[in-house]
Amino acid sequence: MNDNTRTRIFARLESAVQHGSFNISEPGKPEIPDLDKKQKIDLLKKNMEAVRTQVHVVEKEKWIDILKNIIKDKNINSLVYGPGTEIGTVLEQSLGEYREKLIKYDRDIEDFKSIIFESDAGITTTLGAAADTGALILWPDEKEPRLISLVPSIHIAVLKAENIYAGFSQAVEKQRWAEKMPTNALLISGPSKTADIELTLAFGVHGPKELIVLVLD
């Protein structure tokens, strides 16, 4: 394409923009279904299990017992956690014989990198979840860095049932994100997956091979 042709093309485009009529409507508010707590749990579970996420709905007082079973069944020998988080103290006080498997994420990444990349699993809290898309919401911070949910082969996420929302926009509104926007927000629906040019699906290539969610009801 020579310079004259390029000039004529841009001139026509500019003319069309100047004389054109554009009606751009404001985006409407997403329609969020009115669901009760059980319906939101069931919908989230259905959508997450459809992409190979393991979901356990447990009583709040018994989630540690379920975690112990998971550690045993999955042969987890190292479990990374954030000691300054809501679940940190519970893990330290309640894991019993499995406490020795805990690894605190309490140092700079450069000092911790070799440890976390060799760890079997990481456990994190969650900010909430969107039932309609089957996605967990995480806000990583200095107490619970993103690498805990990203690097180990197994990611275990602890989710309070009351923090499950019908949709993501409802979570943003109810939790008043506009007043405290995070520097980093994660939406996680399942284990890491990717496909090659032949559409062969592989899990765990760029992240955890397994995602296990404990819904505390």
C-alpha positions, 0 to 999 in steps of 0.5 A: 500500500503506497502513501497516497492510498493510505491517505485516501483510506484514512480520509474516508474513515475520518469523514465517516466518523465526523458525519456519522450518527452513533447511538450508544446505549448505556449498559444495563444492569445484569439480571441476577436471579433471586436465589436462597442460600441453598439454591446458590450453594447447589448452583455453585456446586453444579457449575464448579463440578462441571469443570472438575472442581471437587466441592464439599458442603460441610458444617462449619464446625466439621470442616477441619475433619474433612480437611484431615481426610483430604490430606490423608486421601491425597497423600499431602505431605506439605500444605502451604497457608497464610498464618495471619489469615482467618483460617491460619490459627484454626489450622495451627490449633486443630489439625492435630497429627497433621499439623506437622505438614503445615508450611507458613508463607511468612517470608519474601518470595525469593526466600520461599520460592524453592519451598512453595514450588515443591509443596503438595498443596496450598489452602486459602480463604475466599472473599466469596463466590458467584454461583451463576458462573461457578467462580470463587472470588479471591483477593490475594494480599501480603497475608495470603499471596497469590502463589498459594493458590497458583503454584502447588498442585492442589488448591484447597479453598475455604468458602463461607456459604453466606458469601456465595452470591447469585452473580459476580455483579451482586458480589461487587455491589453487596461487598461495596467494591467501589469503596475498596477496589483490590489491587489484585482480584482472582476469579477461579472456577476450576483446576488449571487447564489448557489445550493444544492445537489438536484440542487435547485438554490437559490439566495442571500445566499452568497451575493446580491440577486439582481444586477442592472447595470446602463450603462452610454451611 
